[in-house]
Amino acid sequence: MILVSEKAKEKISQLRSSGDIADDYFIRVTVVGGGCSGLSYKMDFDNEDQEEDQVFEDKGEKLVVDLKSFLYLCGTTLDFSDGLNGKGFFFDNPNASRTCGCGESFAV
């Protein structure tokens, strides 16, 4: 399962309303190779289902993950920070053994 924090939910709602994003779009999260720690997160709005997608819903937000990425993301929470130490979406991933200093990449 992948969860959404309250702050992330609020920010997603703001993006939907300010960016003219239709209600049938969901959030697609993938893990790709790259970054200082070896793996990076990628997150986009999407409206096309793919074969073997894993679908989750939390706080009214639909999150879709391909099967390979789900192996790295199981139990992860999508969160949002607007503090002085960094602003933007981030992932609280219990599967990550280490993350880079900027939080953009991780290793398992």
C-alpha positions in Angstrom: 0.0 0.0 0.0 1.1 3.6 -0.6 -0.4 6.3 1.6 -0.9 10.1 1.2 -0.3 12.5 4.1 -2.7 15.4 4.8 -0.2 18.0 3.6 0.4 16.1 0.4 -3.4 15.8 -0.2 -3.8 19.5 0.3 -1.0 20.3 -2.2 -2.4 17.9 -4.8 -5.8 19.6 -4.5 -4.1 23.0 -5.0 -2.3 21.7 -8.1 -5.5 20.2 -9.5 -7.4 23.5 -9.1 -4.6 25.8 -10.3 -3.4 23.6 -13.2 -6.7 22.7 -14.8 -6.1 19.0 -14.1 -9.2 16.9 -14.8 -10.7 14.7 -12.1 -10.0 11.6 -14.1 -6.2 12.1 -13.8 -4.4 10.2 -11.0 -0.9 10.3 -9.6 1.6 7.9 -11.2 4.7 7.2 -9.1 7.6 5.3 -10.5 11.1 4.4 -9.4 13.9 4.9 -12.0 17.6 4.4 -12.0 19.7 7.4 -11.2 20.6 10.0 -8.6 23.5 9.8 -6.2 22.1 6.8 -4.3 21.1 4.8 -7.3 17.3 5.0 -7.5 15.1 8.1 -7.9 11.4 8.8 -7.6 9.3 10.1 -10.4 5.8 11.5 -10.0 3.3 12.8 -12.6 -0.4 13.2 -13.3 -1.6 10.5 -15.7 -4.9 9.2 -17.0 -3.8 6.0 -18.9 -3.7 2.7 -17.1 -0.9 0.3 -17.9 -0.8 -3.5 -17.7 0.2 -4.7 -14.3 -0.4 -1.3 -12.6 -1.0 -1.5 -8.8 -3.7 0.9 -7.8 -4.1 2.5 -4.3 -6.5 5.1 -3.0 -5.9 7.1 0.2 -7.7 10.3 1.3 -9.5 10.4 -2.0 -6.3 10.4 -4.1 -5.7 7.6 -6.5 -2.1 6.5 -6.8 -0.9 4.2 -9.5 2.4 2.3 -9.5 3.9 -0.1 -11.9 4.7 -3.6 -10.5 8.5 -3.2 -10.6 8.3 0.2 -8.8 5.9 -1.2 -6.2 8.6 -3.6 -5.0 10.5 -0.5 -3.9 7.6 1.6 -2.7 5.5 -0.8 -0.6 4.5 0.9 2.7 5.7 4.3 1.5 3.9 7.6 2.3 3.8 10.5 -0.1 4.3 13.7 1.9 4.8 17.4 1.3 7.0 20.0 3.0 6.9 23.7 2.8 9.5 24.4 5.4 12.8 26.2 5.3 14.8 22.9 4.9 13.2 22.0 1.6 10.0 22.5 -0.2 8.1 20.0 -2.2 6.8 16.4 -2.3 8.9 13.7 -0.7 8.6 10.0 0.0 8.8 8.5 3.5 10.0 5.1 2.3 10.6 2.4 4.9 12.4 0.2 2.3 15.2 2.7 1.7 18.4 1.7 3.4 19.9 5.1 2.6 19.0 8.4 0.9 21.1 11.2 -0.6 21.5 14.5 1.2 18.9 16.2 -1.0 16.4 13.4 -0.6 15.9 12.9 -4.3 17.3 9.4 -4.5 17.6 6.3 -2.4 19.0 2.8 -2.2 17.6 -0.4 -0.9 
